[in-house]
Amino acid sequence: MHFWLYLFAVCCFLIFYNYAGYAILVVLANRAGKKKRDFPRIQDQQLPTVSFIVAAYNEEYCIARKIANSLEQDYPREKVEFLFISDGSTDQTEAIIRGSDGVQSLYQPERQGKSAALNRAVGLAKNDILIFSDANTILNKEAIRNIVRHYTDPKTGGVAGEKKVLPAANGKDQVGEGEGLYWKYESFLKKEDARFYSVVGAAGELFSFRRSLYEALPHNIILDDFVSSLRVTQHGCRVAYEPDAYAMELPSFSLQDEKKRKVRIAAGGFQAIGLLKPLFWFWKYPRLSFLYISHRVMRWAVSPFCMILAFIANGVLAVSGAGTIWTVLFAGQCLFYGVAVLAGARPGLQKKSKIIRLAYYFYFMNYCAVLGFFRYLKGGQSAVWEKARRAEMA
C-alpha cells in the first residue's frame, strides 16, 4: 500500500504545484524584489516604425471589421504598415482585403499553413518592430502604442498582449464563461511571470517582437506564436507583458469546436516541448527554465496524467480498506468528475454555479491535453491551420 500512498501524494503535490504552488513562489519573489517599472508615454515623433501583420484564412465574416479596427489604432499612420496575408482563402477574404485602403495584401493561392504565411510576411516587412494579431480579434485603440513603449528597454525582445473573451449572444455560451475565467487566471500568471523574468509563451491573438530576433519557423509548426516567442528568450531577451494592449474575441461556437481547438493546441504543445529542449538547461536559463517547466511543460505533460494516476491510486487505497479517509477522498473525486462530465453533457448546469463551471473547464482542459498527447504520438495533426467557429457577439 505504501506505493499507492506515495503515488497519490506525489501526484497531488505536482498538480497543486503546477496550478498554485509555483505561482505562490513567484508572487512572493516578486513582492520581495524590485518594484514594477513604469513606462512614460512616448511622443509621436519618437515612436518606432511598426509592421502590423494579420494572417487570415476564410475570414470573410470578420475581416472588414478587423481592417477597420486596425486602421483606428492611436498610432501615427506613417509609422505603421498593415500587412494582411490570406493564403489559400476560398471565400471573399482576399477580395475584401484588396478592396480596402490603407492595408497591403500579401496573398498567394497556395495554402501552406500559418507558419509559412508568417515567414513570408516577415520577409516582406519593412520595419524593426513586428506586431502579430489574429483576424477574429478586436484590439483596443492604444494597443500598438502600449506595446512599443516596452522596447525602450534593450533587454526586451518581445511583448505579449492580453486576451479577453467576450460574452456570446443570447446567452448561448457553452464554453465562454469557463474560458473567460481561465484566461483571467492565465493573465494573472503572465503578469507575475513577466515581473519575475519573462512571459513563457505569447498567445497569437496579440504578440510582438523585434524583427532581428525572428527565426523562420518550419512549416509543420502548430503553435507558431508559442514557439516564436520562446525562441526570442533564447537570445537572452525577455518577453514583457502588457495588459493595456488587449485582444478581444468571442468564445468557441460549441463545446465540440472548443474541444477541437484545445486538442490541437495540446498536440502543438507537445511538439513545442520537443522543439524547445534548450529551455530545460537550468544552468543556462535558470529563471526562464523554472517558469517554462512550472507553467507550461507541467500544464501539458504532467498534471493531466497526474490526475489520472491520483484517481487510480486513491481508488486502490479506498477499495483495499486502507482507511476511511481514502474512501471519503475517492468519493470526493468521483463527485468532482461526475459533476464535470454531467455539466459537459448538460451545459445548462454550468449556469447554476461558478463552481460547476470551474470544475467542468478544469476537467475539460486536462481531458483535451490527454487527447492532444495521443494525437501528437500518432502524428495526425496538420500544421495547416483550421478556422475555428466562433459564437455570435452579444
C-alpha positions as CSV (number, residue, x, y, z in Angstrom):
1,M,0.0,0.0,0.0
2,H,2.9,2.3,0.5
3,F,3.5,2.6,-3.3
4,W,-0.1,3.8,-3.9
5,L,0.1,6.2,-1.0
6,Y,3.3,7.7,-2.3
7,L,1.9,7.8,-5.8
8,F,-1.2,9.6,-4.7
9,A,0.8,12.1,-2.6
10,V,3.3,12.9,-5.3
11,C,0.6,13.3,-8.0
12,C,-1.5,15.7,-5.8
13,F,1.6,17.7,-4.9
14,L,2.6,18.1,-8.6
15,I,-1.0,19.2,-9.6
16,F,-1.1,21.7,-6.7
17,Y,2.4,23.0,-7.6
18,N,1.5,23.4,-11.3
19,Y,-1.7,25.3,-10.7
20,A,-1.0,27.2,-7.5
21,G,2.3,26.4,-5.8
22,Y,4.7,27.8,-8.4
23,A,2.5,30.9,-8.7
24,I,2.8,31.5,-4.9
25,L,6.5,31.2,-5.1
26,V,6.7,33.7,-8.0
27,V,4.3,36.2,-6.3
28,L,6.4,36.1,-3.1
29,A,9.6,36.6,-5.0
30,N,8.1,39.5,-6.9
31,R,6.8,41.2,-3.8
32,A,10.3,40.9,-2.2
33,G,12.0,42.1,-5.3
34,K,12.2,45.3,-7.3
35,K,9.2,47.5,-8.0
36,K,7.4,47.3,-11.2
37,R,8.8,49.6,-13.9
38,D,6.5,52.4,-15.2
39,F,6.8,53.5,-18.9
40,P,6.0,57.1,-19.7
41,R,4.0,57.9,-22.8
42,I,6.4,58.3,-25.8
43,Q,6.0,61.4,-28.0
44,D,4.8,60.7,-31.6
45,Q,8.0,61.9,-33.2
46,Q,10.0,59.3,-31.1
47,L,7.8,56.3,-31.8
48,P,9.4,53.5,-33.7
49,T,8.1,52.2,-37.0
50,V,6.0,49.1,-36.9
51,S,4.9,46.3,-39.2
52,F,1.4,45.0,-38.1
53,I,0.8,41.5,-39.5
54,V,-2.5,39.6,-39.7
55,A,-2.8,36.1,-41.1
56,A,-6.3,35.1,-42.1
57,Y,-7.9,32.1,-43.8
58,N,-11.6,32.3,-44.9
59,E,-12.4,35.1,-42.5
60,E,-14.9,37.0,-44.7
61,Y,-17.3,37.4,-41.8
62,C,-14.9,39.4,-39.7
63,I,-12.0,40.6,-41.9
64,A,-13.6,44.0,-42.8
65,R,-14.1,44.7,-39.1
66,K,-10.5,43.7,-38.4
67,I,-9.2,46.1,-41.0
68,A,-11.3,49.0,-39.7
69,N,-10.2,48.3,-36.1
70,S,-6.5,48.1,-37.2
71,L,-6.7,51.4,-39.0
72,E,-8.3,53.1,-36.0
73,Q,-5.2,52.5,-33.8
74,D,-3.9,55.5,-31.9
75,Y,-0.6,55.5,-33.7
76,P,0.9,57.8,-36.4
77,R,-0.3,56.3,-39.7
78,E,3.0,57.0,-41.4
79,K,4.9,54.9,-38.9
80,V,2.9,51.6,-39.3
81,E,2.4,49.3,-42.2
82,F,-0.6,46.9,-42.2
83,L,0.2,43.6,-43.8
84,F,-2.7,41.1,-44.4
85,I,-1.9,37.6,-45.6
86,S,-4.8,35.3,-46.6
87,D,-3.0,32.4,-48.4
88,G,-5.4,29.9,-50.0
89,S,-8.6,31.6,-48.8
90,T,-11.6,30.3,-50.9
91,D,-14.2,32.9,-49.8
92,Q,-14.3,36.7,-50.1
93,T,-11.5,37.3,-47.6
94,E,-8.9,38.3,-50.2
95,A,-11.3,40.4,-52.2
96,I,-12.2,42.4,-49.1
97,I,-8.5,43.0,-48.2
98,R,-7.7,44.1,-51.7
99,G,-10.6,46.5,-51.8
100,S,-9.6,48.2,-48.5
101,D,-7.4,51.3,-48.4
102,G,-4.6,51.5,-46.0
103,V,-3.6,47.9,-45.9
104,Q,-1.4,45.7,-48.0
105,S,-2.3,42.3,-49.3
106,L,0.3,39.5,-49.4
107,Y,-1.9,36.8,-50.9
108,Q,-0.8,33.7,-52.7
109,P,-3.1,30.9,-53.9
110,E,-1.1,28.1,-52.2
111,R,-2.1,27.3,-48.6
112,Q,0.9,26.1,-46.7
113,G,-0.1,26.9,-43.2
114,K,0.2,29.8,-40.8
115,S,3.9,29.4,-40.1
116,A,4.7,29.6,-43.8
117,A,2.5,32.6,-44.2
118,L,4.1,34.4,-41.3
119,N,7.6,33.6,-42.5
120,R,6.7,35.2,-45.9
121,A,5.1,38.2,-44.2
122,V,8.1,38.9,-42.0
123,G,10.4,38.6,-45.0
124,L,8.5,41.4,-46.7
125,A,8.0,43.6,-43.6
126,K,10.0,46.9,-43.7
127,N,10.1,47.8,-40.0
128,D,12.1,46.7,-36.9
129,I,9.1,46.1,-34.6
130,L,6.7,43.3,-35.6
131,I,3.2,43.0,-34.2
132,F,1.0,40.0,-34.9
133,S,-2.7,39.7,-34.4
134,D,-5.4,37.2,-35.2
135,A,-8.1,38.1,-37.8
136,N,-11.0,37.3,-35.5
137,T,-9.9,39.7,-32.7
138,I,-10.6,43.3,-31.9
139,L,-7.9,45.4,-30.3
140,N,-8.2,48.5,-28.0
141,K,-7.1,51.6,-29.8
142,E,-4.0,52.1,-27.7
143,A,-2.7,48.6,-28.2
144,I,0.2,49.4,-30.6
145,R,1.3,52.4,-28.6
146,N,1.3,50.4,-25.3
147,I,3.2,47.6,-26.8
148,V,6.1,49.6,-28.4
149,R,6.9,51.5,-25.2
150,H,8.4,48.3,-23.8
151,Y,11.1,48.4,-26.5
152,T,12.8,51.4,-24.8
153,D,14.3,48.6,-22.6
154,P,17.0,47.0,-24.8
155,K,16.6,43.7,-22.8
156,T,13.0,43.4,-24.1
157,G,12.9,41.2,-27.1
158,G,9.1,40.7,-27.3
159,V,5.8,41.8,-25.8
160,A,2.7,39.7,-25.1
161,G,-0.7,41.4,-25.1
162,E,-3.7,40.2,-23.1
163,K,-6.6,38.1,-24.4
164,K,-10.1,38.8,-23.3
165,V,-13.1,36.5,-24.0
166,L,-16.3,38.4,-24.9
167,P,-19.8,37.2,-24.0
168,A,-21.8,35.4,-26.7
169,A,-25.2,36.5,-28.0
170,N,-28.5,35.4,-26.4
171,G,-26.8,33.7,-23.5
172,K,-25.8,30.8,-25.9
173,D,-22.4,30.3,-24.3
174,Q,-21.4,26.8,-23.7
175,V,-17.7,27.5,-23.1
176,G,-17.2,31.2,-22.8
177,E,-17.6,31.7,-19.1
178,G,-15.3,28.9,-18.2
179,E,-12.8,30.0,-20.9
180,G,-13.1,33.6,-19.6
181,L,-12.3,32.6,-16.0
182,Y,-9.4,30.5,-17.2
183,W,-7.9,33.4,-19.2
184,K,-8.3,35.8,-16.2
185,Y,-6.2,33.2,-14.3
186,E,-3.7,33.0,-17.2
187,S,-3.4,36.8,-17.4
188,F,-2.6,36.9,-13.7
189,L,0.2,34.3,-14.2
190,K,1.6,36.1,-17.2
191,K,1.8,39.3,-15.3
192,E,3.6,37.6,-12.4
193,D,5.9,35.6,-14.8
194,A,6.9,38.8,-16.7
195,R,7.6,40.6,-13.4
196,F,9.8,37.6,-12.3
197,Y,11.6,37.4,-15.6
198,S,9.6,36.8,-18.8
199,V,6.3,35.6,-20.2
200,V,6.7,32.0,-21.2
201,G,4.8,31.8,-24.5
202,A,2.7,34.5,-26.1
203,A,-0.8,34.0,-27.4
204,G,-1.4,34.5,-31.1
205,E,-4.3,37.0,-30.5
206,L,-1.7,39.7,-29.9
207,F,2.1,39.5,-29.6
208,S,5.2,41.3,-30.8
209,F,8.9,41.0,-31.0
210,R,11.9,42.6,-32.6
211,R,12.4,41.6,-36.2
212,S,16.1,41.0,-35.6
213,L,15.2,38.1,-33.2
214,Y,12.7,36.4,-35.6
215,E,13.7,32.9,-36.6
216,A,11.9,31.4,-39.6
217,L,9.7,28.6,-38.5
218,P,9.5,25.1,-40.1
219,H,6.2,24.8,-42.0
220,N,5.0,22.0,-39.7
221,I,4.8,24.1,-36.5
222,I,1.4,24.1,-34.9
223,L,1.9,26.7,-32.2
224,D,3.8,29.3,-34.1
225,D,3.2,32.1,-31.6
226,F,4.3,30.0,-28.6
227,V,7.5,28.7,-30.3
228,S,8.4,32.1,-31.8
229,S,8.1,34.0,-28.5
230,L,10.1,31.4,-26.6
231,R,12.9,31.4,-29.2
232,V,13.2,35.1,-28.5
233,T,14.0,34.4,-24.9
234,Q,16.8,32.0,-26.0
235,H,18.7,35.1,-27.3
236,G,18.9,36.4,-23.7
237,C,16.0,38.7,-24.1
238,R,12.7,38.7,-22.1
239,V,9.1,38.8,-23.3
240,A,7.2,41.6,-21.5
241,Y,3.5,41.6,-20.7
242,E,1.3,44.5,-21.5
243,P,-2.3,44.2,-20.0
244,D,-3.3,47.5,-21.6
245,A,-2.8,46.1,-25.0
246,Y,-5.6,43.6,-25.4
247,A,-7.3,41.5,-28.0
248,M,-11.0,40.7,-27.6
249,E,-12.5,37.6,-29.2
250,L,-15.7,35.5,-28.9
251,P,-15.7,32.0,-27.3
252,S,-15.9,28.9,-29.5
253,F,-19.3,28.3,-31.1
254,S,-19.8,25.0,-29.3
255,L,-18.2,22.5,-26.9
256,Q,-17.2,20.4,-29.9
257,D,-15.4,23.4,-31.5
258,E,-13.6,24.2,-28.3
259,K,-12.6,20.6,-27.9
260,K,-11.2,20.5,-31.4
261,R,-9.2,23.7,-30.7
262,K,-7.8,22.6,-27.4
263,V,-6.8,19.2,-28.6
264,R,-4.9,20.9,-31.4
265,I,-3.2,23.3,-29.0
266,A,-2.2,20.4,-26.7
267,A,-0.8,18.4,-29.6
268,G,1.1,21.6,-30.6
269,G,2.3,21.9,-27.0
270,F,3.9,18.5,-27.0
271,Q,5.5,19.3,-30.4
272,A,6.9,22.6,-28.9
273,I,8.4,20.8,-25.9
274,G,10.4,18.7,-28.3
275,L,11.5,21.8,-30.3
276,L,12.5,23.8,-27.2
277,K,14.7,21.3,-25.5
278,P,17.4,24.0,-24.6
279,L,14.9,25.6,-22.2
280,F,15.4,22.6,-19.9
281,W,19.0,23.7,-19.3
282,F,18.7,25.3,-15.9
283,W,22.4,26.2,-15.8
284,K,21.9,28.4,-18.9
285,Y,18.4,29.8,-18.3
286,P,17.7,29.5,-14.5
287,R,14.7,31.8,-14.2
288,L,13.3,31.0,-17.6
289,S,13.6,27.3,-17.2
290,F,11.9,27.5,-13.8
291,L,8.9,29.4,-15.3
292,Y,8.8,27.3,-18.5
293,I,8.7,24.0,-16.8
294,S,6.4,25.0,-13.9
295,H,3.9,26.9,-16.0
296,R,3.9,25.3,-19.5
297,V,5.6,21.8,-19.5
298,M,3.8,20.6,-16.4
299,R,0.4,22.0,-17.7
300,W,0.6,19.8,-20.8
301,A,2.8,16.9,-19.9
302,V,2.4,16.3,-16.1
303,S,-0.8,17.5,-14.5
304,P,-3.3,15.7,-16.8
305,F,-1.6,12.4,-16.3
306,C,-1.2,13.0,-12.5
307,M,-4.9,13.5,-12.3
308,I,-5.5,10.0,-13.8
309,L,-2.8,8.4,-11.6
310,A,-4.2,10.1,-8.4
311,F,-7.7,8.8,-9.2
312,I,-6.4,5.3,-9.7
313,A,-4.2,5.3,-6.6
314,N,-7.0,6.7,-4.5
315,G,-9.3,4.0,-5.8
316,V,-6.9,1.3,-4.9
317,L,-6.4,2.7,-1.4
318,A,-10.2,3.0,-0.9
319,V,-11.0,-0.5,-2.1
320,S,-8.2,-2.0,-0.1
321,G,-9.6,-0.7,3.2
322,A,-6.6,1.5,4.0
323,G,-8.8,3.8,6.0
324,T,-12.0,5.9,5.9
325,I,-10.1,9.0,4.7
326,W,-9.3,7.3,1.4
327,T,-12.9,6.3,0.9
328,V,-14.0,9.9,1.5
329,L,-11.4,11.3,-0.8
330,F,-12.3,8.8,-3.5
331,A,-15.9,9.7,-3.2
332,G,-15.0,13.4,-3.5
333,Q,-13.0,12.7,-6.7
334,C,-15.9,10.7,-8.1
335,L,-18.3,13.5,-7.3
336,F,-16.0,16.1,-8.9
337,Y,-15.6,14.2,-12.1
338,G,-19.2,13.1,-12.2
339,V,-20.4,16.8,-11.9
340,A,-17.9,17.8,-14.6
341,V,-19.0,15.1,-17.0
342,L,-22.6,15.8,-16.4
343,A,-22.0,19.6,-16.9
344,G,-20.5,18.7,-20.3
345,A,-23.5,16.6,-21.3
346,R,-25.9,19.2,-20.0
347,P,-24.4,22.7,-20.4
348,G,-27.3,24.4,-18.7
349,L,-25.9,23.1,-15.4
350,Q,-22.9,25.4,-15.8
351,K,-25.2,28.4,-15.5
352,K,-26.3,27.4,-12.0
353,S,-22.9,27.7,-10.3
354,K,-19.4,29.2,-10.8
355,I,-18.0,26.1,-9.0
356,I,-19.6,23.8,-11.6
357,R,-18.2,25.9,-14.4
358,L,-14.8,25.8,-12.9
359,A,-15.0,22.1,-12.3
360,Y,-16.1,21.4,-15.8
361,Y,-13.5,23.6,-17.5
362,F,-10.7,22.2,-15.4
363,Y,-11.7,18.6,-16.3
364,F,-12.3,19.6,-19.9
365,M,-8.9,21.3,-20.3
366,N,-7.0,18.3,-18.9
367,Y,-9.0,15.8,-20.9
368,C,-8.2,17.6,-24.1
369,A,-4.5,17.7,-23.1
370,V,-4.5,13.9,-22.8
371,L,-6.2,13.6,-26.2
372,G,-3.7,16.0,-27.7
373,F,-0.8,13.8,-26.4
374,F,-2.1,10.8,-28.3
375,R,-2.7,12.9,-31.4
376,Y,0.9,14.1,-31.2
377,L,2.1,10.5,-30.8
378,K,0.1,9.5,-33.9
379,G,1.5,12.5,-35.9
380,G,-2.0,13.2,-37.1
381,Q,-2.1,16.9,-36.5
382,S,-1.6,19.1,-39.7
383,A,0.1,22.4,-39.4
384,V,-2.3,23.9,-42.0
385,W,-4.5,25.7,-39.5
386,E,-8.2,25.2,-39.4
387,K,-10.6,28.1,-39.0
388,A,-12.4,27.8,-35.6
389,R,-16.1,28.6,-35.5
390,R,-16.9,31.4,-33.0
391,A,-20.1,32.3,-31.3
392,E,-22.1,35.4,-32.3
393,M,-21.4,38.7,-30.5
394,A,-23.8,39.7,-27.7
